[in-house]
């Protein structure tokens, strides 16, 4: 069902019914116009109420129709809004819960609007790299004023209906309902009260000006340019709203449409739309149905009170779930709790957290030195040293003490989850939960599915990830999983570039101009270069044929582990994080080149970016082929939420699609001819080679 039609005395009620958020798909749009026609033809009907069933007025466009002919089929949303405006009987929008995007644009086309308290009002299109395309940039400024409307359109953030109702001079809501429960009754009563009103008010006829005129819009344009330098949509939103103040309504509408089409065709919008769908797809596991029974997670235990353990604990405390942290020594516990307190106190000081919430969260935290105190936890996550012998001790102990049905999770970033599960007699309960540092901030959670991990465990942890506001991506078991397996190749290329003639700052600046938050060498200094050193030592034993540049090992042999030691690839001053190029490091690199007999060459920024990014792409293709990741979009989400890949590029796999897989393969063939690089690695993965040959894409 797409919309229901009922008559309450002399008021017709059209109720959109397209779960879950009453998306304005073709069937719903058609049903609204049929309802308007039916009400217009019924002499006993004096007014019309449009509302939404369930948990929304309307969340806007139906995402299942994105990119299909139905999305623009008549009646399109413009036609529906025109039909509402042209209706000869008053149409009242009864808004509750959610009115976003096209849903809000539909409400703005109605003659009157009544809202329930607590309704979320937004035009979030900018988050998809576009702007409101059905008059939102033209109508919202007319009812809320230019500045309030522009702030909403440029940010895409939702605002509570009560807050908007309090805006001086606002004309968005004609009335506030007493409650969500009384909304329909109040809307029908209001519709009766305006049934005889003529002429019917239209938002399009309201004036729209700003006292400072073009000077204000130039200021606004400068502001959004600094906030969203790689995304064109916010600046185009400013242009569209400015058009609302400069001429007739129809002219502004035409300008909005022109800008909308420009943005829809932009690579940045394609990237953001890809992210929108990829993020939703990550929660879908092909062989784990949505109705798979889940285990209750009412209490959590964390092994280890270090930086990672404390950050993991905070995620659950924030969600209102009690946490017990275990350590071997009281001093370590005290340090861990002090760090958690400091993090929360920093949020309180910045006004991001209220004092009572801080105390409430700390009240959920317990500490212990005894494994027996963890026995009743529903989920236990170890965050101990990344060494298999240490993990073994922990899991053998957990197997002895934890209650039946408890989920045993490892925060390992590279180690074999199947081997870890083998340390217990309950492999079906063991899963990898790889949080990223700082764990209380980073959105990514790699969920590593062991060979025997139960489907109910997978369903439970994926649901739990949403509760703690993480983007969960499922990975199979391999060395490094998705993210670290790929980043190893990225790091290897960065090292080879140093050998051949680049400097750390040149490599970092090139990839940062591409859009990465931080280049590989600045990132190494932040994470700790000794971590990569330990992994390379392990790799040398497991895969003796793997080629690396020796510069990173030489750096560590100099004791330059990064920011924590005040020296890494860069020099650091006490109390500051500014990366200062190091003459000592440059000399080390030069001396290393001489040892190898390498004459340095000039390396372009384009080559730096291609070698770093295409290294991710090729390894990503191997990961897809190996079944470690289910979808190319999953790989993109790992890199967007965990590794600082630029949002406007959409992730490494989508970026490769945008460049063209044929062009990616051609570049890799050039890299194969480089005598200083790893020619074997640059052999295109079979999946990549096949897709390129067939003119296809990863996505």
C-alpha positions, 0 to 999 in steps of 0.5 A, spaced: 500 500 500 502 506 498 497 511 501 490 511 504 484 515 503 479 516 508 473 521 509 472 524 516 466 528 516 467 534 511 475 532 511 479 528 507 485 524 510 490 522 505 495 518 509 502 516 506 503 508 507 510 506 504 514 503 510 519 504 513 519 512 512 514 513 507 519 514 501 515 518 495 516 513 490 512 512 484 506 509 487 506 513 493 506 520 488 501 517 484 496 515 490 497 522 493 494 525 486 489 520 486 487 522 493 487 530 491 482 528 485 477 524 489 477 529 494 476 535 489 470 531 486 467 530 492 462 536 494 462 534 501 469 534 502 471 541 504 478 540 506 484 535 506 489 533 510 496 529 508 500 525 513 504 519 514 503 512 517 507 509 522 514 512 524 514 518 519 511 524 515 515 522 509 523 521 509 523 524 502 525 520 496 524 512 495 531 510 495 529 503 492 528 507 486 534 511 485 537 511 478 531 507 476 526 510 471 521 510 476 524 516 480 522 521 475 516 518 472 510 522 472 507 524 477 514 526 479 515 530 486 514 537 482 508 535 479 505 532 486 507 539 489 503 543 483 497 539 484 497 540 491 498 548 490 493 548 485 487 544 489 481 548 490 480 546 497 485 547 503 491 542 504 494 541 511 500 537 512 500 534 518 507 533 520 510 528 525 516 524 527 520 525 520 519 530 515 526 530 510 528 532 503 522 531 499 517 530 504 519 537 507 518 539 500 511 536 499 509 539 506 512 546 503 507 545 497 501 545 502 497 551 504 498 550 511 502 546 516 501 543 523 507 539 526 507 535 532 512 536 538 519 532 536 518 532 529 525 532 525 525 537 520 531 537 515 533 538 507 539 533 508 540 532 500 547 536 501 550 529 504 548 526 498 552 531 494 546 534 491 541 540 493 534 539 494 531 539 487 523 540 488 523 547 491 526 546 497 531 552 496 526 556 494 520 555 499 524 554 505 527 561 506 520 564 505 518 561 511 524 561 515 528 566 513 534 566 509 539 565 514 536 559 518 534 556 511 540 556 508 544 553 515 539 548 514 540 546 507 548 547 507 548 543 513 543 538 512 542 537 519 535 535 522 532 541 527 526 539 532 519 542 530 519 546 537 525 549 536 523 552 529 516 554 531 520 558 536 523 562 530 521 569 530 516 571 524 517 563 522 511 561 517 513 554 516 508 551 521 501 555 522 500 551 528 503 546 533 499 540 535 498 538 543 502 531 542 504 526 536 498 522 539 493 528 538 496 530 531 491 527 526 485 530 531 488 537 531 490 537 524 482 535 522 480 540 527 485 546 524 483 544 516 475 545 518 477 552 521 480 554 514 476 550 510 472 557 507 479 561 507 480 564 500 485 565 497 489 559 499 496 561 501 502 559 497 509 559 500 511 561 493 508 567 494 511 569 500 517 575 499 524 572 500 530 577 501 536 578 506 537 585 508 545 585 506 543 582 499 549 579 495 554 581 501 551 576 505 551 571 500 558 572 499 560 571 506 556 565 506 560 562 500 566 564 503 564 560 509 562 554 506 568 553 501 572 553 508 568 547 511 567 543 504 573 545 500 572 538 496 565 538 495 561 543 491 554 542 493 554 546 499 556 552 495 551 551 490 546 551 495 548 558 497 547 559 489 540 556 489 538 560 495 541 567 493 536 565 486 530 565 491 532 572 493 533 575 486 527 574 482 520 571 480 519 564 484 519 560 477 526 563 475 529 561 482 526 554 481 529 553 474 536 555 477 535 550 483 533 545 477 539 547 473 544 546 479 541 540 481 542 537 475 550 539 475 551 536 482 547 529 480 552 529 474 558 530 478 563 525 481 563 528 488 555 526 488 556 519 485 561 518 491 557 520 496 551 517 493 555 510 493 557 511 500 550 512 502 548 505 499 555 502 501 554 504 508 547 500 508 549 494 505 555 493 510 550 490 515 547 485 510 550 478 510 548 474 505 547 467 509 545 471 515 537 472 514 535 479 518 530 475 522 536 471 525 535 470 533 540 475 537 543 474 544 542 479 549 548 484 550 546 487 557 553 487 560 560 487 557 567 486 559 574 488 556 580 485 558 586 491 558 585 498 560 590 501 555 588 506 550 585 501 546 581 498 552 579 504 555 576 507 548 572 500 547 569 501 554 567 508 552 563 506 546 559 501 551 558 506 557 556 511 552 550 507 550 548 505 557 551 498 557 555 496 564 562 495 563 567 491 567 575 492 565 580 487 567 587 488 568 593 485 571 595 490 576 592 496 580 596 501 577 594 499 570 587 500 572 588 506 575 591 509 569 586 506 564 580 509 568 583 516 569 584 516 562 577 515 561 575 520 566 580 525 562 576 524 556 569 525 558 571 531 562 574 534 556 567 533 553 564 536 559 569 542 558 567 543 551 560 543 552 559 536 548 557 532 554 552 534 560 555 533 567 550 528 569 551 524 563 558 524 565 557 521 572 552 516 569 557 513 564 562 513 570 557 509 574 556 504 569 564 502 569 567 497 574 574 494 574 577 488 577 583 484 577 580 477 577 577 474 571 572 471 576 568 477 576 567 477 568 563 470 568 556 473 567 558 478 562 554 477 555 560 479 551 568 480 553 573 483 548 580 482 549 585 488 547 591 485 550 598 485 546 598 483 539 602 477 540 599 470 539 602 467 545 598 473 550 592 472 546 592 464 548 593 465 555 587 470 555 582 466 551 584 459 555 582 463 561 576 466 558 574 459 556 574 456 563 570 462 566 565 465 562 558 463 562 555 459 556 553 463 550 557 469 552 560 472 546 568 472 546 571 477 542 578 479 540 580 486 538 586 483 534 588 487 528 592 482 524 592 475 527 588 469 525 581 469 529 580 461 527 587 460 531 584 464 537 578 460 537 581 454 537 584 456 544 577 455 546 572 449 546 566 454 544 569 456 537 562 458 535 562 464 540 568 467 538 569 473 533 574 478 531 571 485 533 577 490 530 576 497 533 580 502 530 584 507 534 582 512 538 576 507 539 571 512 542 572 516 536 573 512 530 567 509 526 570 503 523 569 496 526 571 490 522 567 484 524 572 478 523 568 472 522 571 465 523 570 459 520 566 456 526 563 463 528 555 462 529 550 466 525 547 468 531 553 471 534 554 475 527 547 478 527 548 480 535 555 483 534 552 487 527 546 489 531 550 491 537 555 495 532 549 500 531 547 501 538 554 503 539 554 508 533 559 504 529 560 502 521 561 495 522 564 491 516 564 484 515 571 481 514 573 473 513 580 471 516 586 473 513 593 476 515 591 483 516 583 482 514 581 488 509 584 494 512 591 492 514 592 487 509 591 493 504 595 498 508 601 494 508 601 495 500 600 502 501 606 502 506 610 498 501 609 503 495 611 509 500 617 506 502 619 504 495 618 511 493 623 514 498 628 509 495 627 512 488 628 519 490 622 522 494 622 525 501 617 523 506 614 530 506 613 530 498 609 523 499 605 526 504 603 532 501 601 529 494 597 524 498 594 529 502 592 534 496 589 528 493 584 528 499 587 524 505 587 526 512 594 524 513 600 522 509 603 515 510 609 518 514 605 522 518 600 517 520 606 512 521 609 517 526 602 518 529 600 510 530 608 509 532 613 506 527 615 501 532 608 497 530 609 496 523 616 494 525 614 488 529 609 486 523 615 486 518 619 482 523 613 477 523 612 477 516 620 476 515 619 469 518 612 468 515 613 470 508 621 471 507 620 473 499 616 479 501 620 485 499 620 492 503 624 498 503 629 498 509 628 505 510 622 504 515 627 499 519 633 503 519 628 509 522 626 504 528 633 502 529 635 510 530 629 509 536 625 514 532 618 511 533 614 517 532 610 523 536 611 519 542 618 519 542 618 526 539 622 523 533 620 519 527 619 521 520 619 528 522 621 532 528 616 534 533 617 539 539 614 538 546 607 539 546 606 540 539 604 535 533 607 539 527 611 535 523 618 538 522 622 535 516 628 532 519 635 533 516 637 526 520 632 522 516 633 525 509 641 523 510 639 516 513 635 516 506 640 518 502 645 514 505 641 508 504 640 510 496 647 510 496 648 503 499 643 500 494 647 504 488 640 508 486 641 515 483 635 518 485 630 521 480 624 526 480 618 523 482 611 526 480 605 527 485 601 524 480 605 517 480 605 518 488 598 518 488 597 512 483 602 508 486 599 509 493 592 508 491 592 503 486 596 499 490 590 499 495 585 497 489 589 491 487 590 488 493 582 490 494 581 486 488 585 480 491 581 481 497 574 480 493 577 474 489 579 471 496 572 472 499 575 476 505 570 482 503 563 481 500 562 487 496 567 492 493 563 497 497 565 494 504 572 495 502 570 503 500 567 503 507 573 500 511 577 506 508 573 511 508 571 510 516 578 507 518 583 510 514 582 517 512 580 516 504 577 522 502 569 522 502 569 526 495 573 520 492 568 515 495 573 510 497 579 506 493 574 501 489 569 507 487 575 511 485 578 506 480 571 505 477 571 513 476 578 513 473 576 507 469 579 500 470 582 499 463 586 505 465 588 503 472 591 496 469 595 500 464 598 504 469 600 498 473 603 495 467 608 501 467 609 500 474 611 493 473 617 496 468 620 499 474 626 496 476 626 498 483 618 496 485 615 489 486 613 487 479 610 481 482 605 485 486 603 490 480 601 484 476 593 485 476 589 481 480 585 476 476 578 480 478 581 486 476 584 484 469 577 481 467 573 487 469 578 491 465 577 487 459 570 486 459 569 494 460 566 493 467 567 496 474 567 493 481 561 497 483 
